[in-house]
Every structure is written in structure tokens, then in C-alpha cells.
Amino acid sequence: MDRERRLRGRCSRDHRFGTKLVEITIEGIGGEIERDWRPEGLSVRISLPLKSMRS
């Protein structure tokens, strides 16, 4: 399952606690997260294996 979200405005590129928590959780269930800092804002794509959604 893929989801994409776009946020407008200023976004921090810092990898703080919340960012690390999301990365560890998603990667722990076999998923991926991609961030693209664009001039118009941040675009985030999260891919999760369907089997992780059925538990």
C-alpha cells in the first residue's frame, strides 16, 4: 500500500525523535519512507507491505 502526502510551507530537515520513531516503525514492518523537499513544500511517500496491514 502506498500513500503520498504533500505539506506546504517550511519543513525542517532535522531528524529528531519523531522522525526517527516513524522511520524505525515503518522499516520494522518492512516498509519504506521517502521524503522530497521541494520548493513548494515537503512530499512524503510511505510504502507498506499489505501483510502488515492485516494483523
Phi, psi and omega in degrees: 000133178244143174225142177230140182224137177241131179244136179259156179099194182281134178230139180279139175267002180292143176258088181263190186306311182298318179296314179296320179298316178297314180301312182297318181295311182295313180292330180294335178256015175088015181263181179223150174229134179234136177241140178228107179277106181258161178303327182274355178143185183269135173245129181238133176237128180240126177244129180232141175292139181302326181298332178287342180273347185264359183286000000 
